[in-house]
Amino acid sequence: MTEGGGLPPSGGLLVVGEVVTDIVARHGSGLVHGTDTAARIDTLPGGAGANVACWAARSGCRDVTLLARAGAGSAAWHREALERAGVRPLLALDTEVPTATVIALVDRSAERTFLTDSGAVLRLAPDDFSPSMLDGVAHLHISGYLLFAATSRATALLALRSARRRGIPVSVDPASAGFLAELGAGRFLEFAEGADLLLPNADEAERLTGLPEPADAAAKLSRQFPEVVVTLGERGALLAAGGAVTARVAAPPVDGPVDSTGAGDAFTGGFLAARLAGADAAAAAAAGCRAGAEAVATVGGRPPPP
């Protein structure tokens, strides 16, 4: 980060993360065990890293690149979707396993429950990354999903170390409270060490610290990471640095949310785009909240088509 908390106002964003095929099932009633439940079902491109990249492009970042791994059968579809969104795709092809798939069950309150088949995501290999991918990059963002398995973790850490050697700021999104519980908070924090910015949601912040109050969790995490932003859904976000909460940002109201899938990714994309444009942390968080509000009014985790 540059002095005053802003990122350089030039240079690109590299996201090292994932593409996922999302099957979004919106059901107006409770799930009925053992029989049918009526739902509206869409098959859409998704994935936390890809979503962040697309929302960053939507939010004004003109140079966004995504490194991810996709199954050969759907790689072309994912590549085309990223290009339409203004993202440069660097997709490593996997001929042995398919692209990751997530079934998102979305209830009438727009809250979602995920069933996840990680597929090619966790097979992103160190050979898929090259330090030259950082040429012209002003910020590296790493999807925390990659830290949950050995092969993809080695790739994420290689990218993180390469960025640090070049003085490029790095952000990490913890990605999943459920997977954090399996991995363990201590191991995740060890893997994420060296990042300049941590972007957990409230549940992830609690998992990482054991503290149920988001402000307390954010303050604790900011003793390990220079900057922490905890997203709170419809309650906005709070920022912490140096062991203390430094700002609280409200989210704009949303009339009739339809799907919260990808709302946190939208926040991250909006936040990073604003920082790359020179905004301070509070203004960037406000931009992130606006992107998140737009996301919950849209089915799936990506911005609506231009």
C-alpha positions as CSV (number, residue, x, y, z in Angstrom):
1,M,0.0,0.0,0.0
2,T,1.2,3.5,-0.7
3,E,1.4,6.2,1.9
4,G,-2.1,7.3,3.0
5,G,-3.6,3.9,2.4
6,G,-4.2,4.2,-1.3
7,L,-3.0,1.9,-4.1
8,P,-1.1,3.4,-7.1
9,P,-3.6,5.0,-9.5
10,S,-2.2,3.0,-12.4
11,G,-1.4,-0.6,-13.2
12,G,-3.4,-3.8,-13.5
13,L,-5.1,-6.2,-11.2
14,L,-4.2,-9.9,-11.2
15,V,-6.6,-12.3,-9.6
16,V,-5.3,-15.8,-8.8
17,G,-8.4,-17.9,-8.2
18,E,-11.0,-20.0,-9.8
19,V,-13.7,-20.4,-12.4
20,V,-16.8,-22.4,-11.4
21,T,-19.9,-23.5,-13.1
22,D,-22.8,-22.3,-10.8
23,I,-26.1,-24.0,-10.8
24,V,-28.4,-21.6,-9.0
25,A,-31.7,-23.0,-7.7
26,R,-34.0,-20.4,-6.3
27,H,-36.8,-22.0,-4.3
28,G,-39.7,-20.1,-2.8
29,S,-40.6,-22.7,-0.2
30,G,-38.6,-24.8,2.2
31,L,-36.9,-27.9,0.8
32,V,-39.1,-31.0,1.1
33,H,-37.1,-34.1,1.9
34,G,-37.8,-37.1,-0.3
35,T,-39.8,-35.4,-3.1
36,D,-39.9,-32.4,-5.4
37,T,-39.5,-28.8,-4.5
38,A,-40.4,-26.3,-7.2
39,A,-37.5,-24.0,-8.1
40,R,-36.1,-21.7,-10.8
41,I,-32.8,-23.0,-12.0
42,D,-30.0,-21.2,-13.9
43,T,-26.6,-22.5,-15.0
44,L,-24.1,-19.6,-14.9
45,P,-20.4,-18.9,-14.9
46,G,-19.1,-18.2,-11.4
47,G,-16.2,-18.8,-9.0
48,A,-15.0,-16.4,-6.3
49,G,-11.9,-15.3,-8.1
50,A,-13.6,-14.9,-11.4
51,N,-16.5,-13.0,-9.8
52,V,-14.0,-10.6,-8.2
53,A,-12.3,-10.0,-11.5
54,C,-15.6,-9.4,-13.3
55,W,-16.8,-7.0,-10.7
56,A,-13.5,-5.1,-10.7
57,A,-13.8,-4.7,-14.4
58,R,-17.5,-3.6,-14.0
59,S,-16.3,-1.1,-11.4
60,G,-13.9,0.7,-13.7
61,C,-10.7,-1.3,-13.5
62,R,-9.5,-1.4,-17.1
63,D,-6.7,-4.0,-16.8
64,V,-7.9,-7.2,-15.0
65,T,-6.5,-10.6,-15.5
66,L,-7.6,-13.9,-14.0
67,L,-5.4,-17.0,-13.5
68,A,-7.5,-20.1,-12.9
69,R,-7.8,-23.8,-13.9
70,A,-10.7,-25.2,-15.8
71,G,-11.8,-28.5,-17.2
72,A,-11.3,-28.8,-20.9
73,G,-15.0,-29.4,-21.6
74,S,-16.2,-26.0,-20.4
75,A,-13.0,-23.9,-20.6
76,A,-14.1,-22.1,-23.8
77,W,-17.5,-21.2,-22.3
78,H,-15.8,-19.7,-19.2
79,R,-13.2,-17.9,-21.3
80,E,-15.8,-16.3,-23.5
81,A,-17.8,-15.2,-20.4
82,L,-14.7,-13.6,-18.9
83,E,-13.8,-11.8,-22.1
84,R,-17.3,-10.4,-22.4
85,A,-17.0,-9.0,-18.9
86,G,-13.7,-7.3,-19.7
87,V,-11.4,-9.7,-18.0
88,R,-8.3,-11.3,-19.6
89,P,-8.5,-15.0,-18.9
90,L,-5.4,-17.1,-18.3
91,L,-7.1,-20.5,-18.0
92,A,-5.0,-23.6,-17.5
93,L,-6.7,-26.6,-19.1
94,D,-7.3,-29.7,-17.1
95,T,-8.0,-32.8,-19.2
96,E,-8.5,-35.1,-16.2
97,V,-11.2,-33.5,-14.1
98,P,-14.0,-31.0,-15.0
99,T,-14.4,-27.4,-14.0
100,A,-15.5,-27.0,-10.5
101,T,-19.3,-27.0,-9.9
102,V,-21.3,-25.3,-7.2
103,I,-25.0,-25.9,-6.6
104,A,-26.3,-22.8,-4.9
105,L,-29.7,-23.3,-3.1
106,V,-31.2,-19.8,-2.7
107,D,-34.2,-19.4,-0.4
108,R,-36.9,-16.7,-0.4
109,S,-34.7,-14.4,1.7
110,A,-32.0,-14.6,-1.0
111,E,-29.7,-16.4,1.4
112,R,-27.7,-19.3,-0.2
113,T,-26.4,-22.7,0.8
114,F,-23.6,-24.2,-1.3
115,L,-22.9,-27.7,-2.4
116,T,-19.4,-27.7,-3.8
117,D,-17.4,-30.0,-6.1
118,S,-14.0,-28.3,-6.3
119,G,-13.1,-30.1,-9.6
120,A,-10.1,-28.4,-11.3
121,V,-9.9,-25.5,-8.8
122,L,-7.6,-27.2,-6.3
123,R,-5.4,-28.5,-9.1
124,L,-4.1,-25.1,-10.1
125,A,-0.4,-26.0,-10.2
126,P,2.8,-23.9,-9.7
127,D,3.6,-24.5,-13.3
128,D,0.4,-22.7,-14.2
129,F,1.9,-19.5,-12.8
130,S,4.7,-17.4,-14.1
131,P,6.2,-14.4,-12.4
132,S,5.9,-12.6,-15.8
133,M,2.1,-12.6,-15.1
134,L,2.9,-9.8,-12.6
135,D,4.4,-7.5,-15.2
136,G,2.4,-4.2,-15.1
137,V,0.4,-5.4,-12.2
138,A,-0.3,-3.0,-9.3
139,H,-2.2,-5.4,-7.1
140,L,-2.5,-9.2,-6.6
141,H,-5.6,-10.7,-5.2
142,I,-5.7,-14.3,-4.1
143,S,-8.8,-16.4,-3.6
144,G,-8.6,-18.2,-0.3
145,Y,-10.2,-21.3,-1.8
146,L,-6.8,-22.1,-3.2
147,L,-5.3,-22.4,0.3
148,F,-7.4,-25.3,1.2
149,A,-5.5,-28.0,-0.7
150,A,-1.8,-28.6,-1.2
151,T,-1.3,-28.2,-5.0
152,S,-3.3,-25.0,-5.3
153,R,-1.9,-23.7,-2.1
154,A,1.6,-24.0,-3.4
155,T,0.6,-22.0,-6.4
156,A,-1.1,-19.3,-4.4
157,L,1.9,-19.0,-2.1
158,L,4.3,-18.8,-5.1
159,A,2.2,-16.0,-6.5
160,L,2.2,-14.2,-3.1
161,R,5.9,-14.5,-2.6
162,S,6.6,-13.4,-6.2
163,A,4.4,-10.3,-5.6
164,R,6.1,-9.5,-2.3
165,R,9.5,-9.6,-4.0
166,R,8.3,-7.0,-6.5
167,G,6.7,-4.8,-3.8
168,I,3.2,-5.5,-5.2
169,P,0.5,-5.4,-2.6
170,V,-1.5,-8.6,-2.0
171,S,-5.0,-9.2,-0.7
172,V,-6.6,-12.5,0.4
173,D,-10.2,-13.4,0.7
174,P,-10.7,-16.3,3.2
175,A,-13.5,-17.6,1.0
176,S,-15.4,-20.1,3.1
177,A,-16.2,-20.4,6.8
178,G,-17.0,-24.1,6.3
179,F,-13.6,-24.9,4.7
180,L,-11.9,-22.7,7.3
181,A,-13.3,-24.9,10.0
182,E,-11.8,-28.0,8.4
183,L,-8.4,-26.5,7.7
184,G,-8.1,-24.6,11.0
185,A,-7.7,-20.9,11.6
186,G,-4.1,-21.1,12.6
187,R,-3.0,-22.9,9.4
188,F,-5.0,-20.4,7.2
189,L,-3.4,-17.4,8.9
190,E,0.0,-18.9,8.5
191,F,-0.6,-19.4,4.8
192,A,-1.9,-15.9,4.3
193,E,1.0,-14.3,6.2
194,G,2.6,-11.6,4.1
195,A,-0.7,-10.3,2.6
196,D,-1.4,-6.6,3.0
197,L,-5.1,-6.8,3.0
198,L,-7.5,-9.5,4.4
199,L,-11.2,-9.4,3.3
200,P,-13.3,-11.9,5.4
201,N,-17.0,-11.8,6.0
202,A,-18.3,-11.8,9.5
203,D,-18.5,-15.6,9.8
204,E,-15.0,-16.0,8.4
205,A,-13.6,-13.4,10.8
206,E,-15.2,-15.2,13.7
207,R,-13.7,-18.5,12.5
208,L,-10.3,-16.9,12.2
209,T,-10.3,-15.3,15.7
210,G,-12.9,-17.1,17.8
211,L,-14.5,-13.7,18.5
212,P,-18.2,-13.4,17.6
213,E,-18.3,-9.6,17.5
214,P,-17.0,-8.5,14.0
215,A,-15.4,-5.3,15.3
216,D,-13.3,-7.3,17.9
217,A,-12.4,-9.9,15.2
218,A,-11.4,-7.2,12.7
219,A,-9.2,-5.4,15.3
220,K,-7.5,-8.7,16.3
221,L,-6.8,-9.6,12.6
222,S,-5.4,-6.1,11.9
223,R,-2.6,-6.9,14.4
224,Q,-1.4,-9.5,11.9
225,F,-2.4,-7.9,8.6
226,P,-1.8,-4.2,7.8
227,E,-5.4,-3.7,6.7
228,V,-8.6,-5.7,7.3
229,V,-12.0,-5.2,5.9
230,V,-14.9,-7.3,7.3
231,T,-18.0,-7.4,5.2
232,L,-21.4,-7.5,7.1
233,G,-23.9,-8.0,4.3
234,E,-26.8,-5.6,4.5
235,R,-25.0,-3.9,7.4
236,G,-22.1,-2.7,5.3
237,A,-18.5,-3.2,6.2
238,L,-16.0,-2.2,8.9
239,L,-12.3,-1.4,8.4
240,A,-9.5,-2.0,10.9
241,A,-5.8,-1.3,11.0
242,G,-3.1,-1.4,13.8
243,G,-5.4,-3.3,16.2
244,A,-8.4,-0.9,16.0
245,V,-11.5,-0.4,14.0
246,T,-10.9,2.7,11.8
247,A,-14.2,3.1,10.0
248,R,-17.7,1.7,9.5
249,V,-19.4,2.0,6.1
250,A,-23.1,1.5,5.6
251,A,-24.5,-0.5,2.7
252,P,-27.2,1.1,0.4
253,P,-30.7,-0.3,0.8
254,V,-31.8,-3.0,-1.6
255,D,-35.3,-3.3,-2.7
256,G,-36.2,-7.0,-3.1
257,P,-32.9,-8.9,-3.1
258,V,-33.0,-12.1,-5.2
259,D,-29.7,-13.8,-4.7
260,S,-26.8,-13.2,-2.3
261,T,-24.5,-15.4,-4.3
262,G,-21.3,-13.5,-5.1
263,A,-22.2,-10.4,-3.0
264,G,-18.9,-10.6,-1.1
265,D,-17.0,-11.1,-4.4
266,A,-18.7,-8.0,-5.8
267,F,-17.7,-6.0,-2.7
268,T,-14.1,-7.1,-3.2
269,G,-14.1,-6.3,-6.9
270,G,-15.6,-2.9,-6.3
271,F,-13.2,-2.2,-3.4
272,L,-10.1,-3.1,-5.3
273,A,-11.1,-1.2,-8.4
274,A,-11.6,1.9,-6.2
275,R,-8.3,1.5,-4.5
276,L,-6.5,1.1,-7.8
277,A,-8.2,4.4,-8.9
278,G,-6.7,6.1,-5.8
279,A,-9.6,6.0,-3.3
280,D,-8.9,5.8,0.4
281,A,-10.1,2.7,2.3
282,A,-13.4,4.2,3.4
283,A,-14.4,5.4,0.0
284,A,-13.3,2.1,-1.5
285,A,-15.5,0.2,1.0
286,A,-18.4,2.4,0.0
287,A,-17.8,1.5,-3.6
288,G,-17.6,-2.2,-2.6
289,C,-20.9,-1.9,-0.7
290,R,-22.6,-0.4,-3.8
291,A,-21.3,-3.3,-5.9
292,G,-22.5,-5.8,-3.3
293,A,-26.0,-4.2,-3.3
294,E,-26.1,-4.5,-7.1
295,A,-25.0,-8.1,-6.8
296,V,-27.9,-9.2,-4.5
297,A,-30.4,-7.8,-7.1
298,T,-28.9,-10.1,-9.7
299,V,-29.1,-13.9,-10.1
300,G,-25.6,-15.5,-9.9
301,G,-22.3,-14.1,-8.8
302,R,-21.3,-12.0,-11.8
303,P,-22.4,-8.5,-12.9
304,P,-25.4,-8.3,-15.2
305,P,-24.5,-8.2,-18.9
306,P,-23.4,-4.8,-20.2
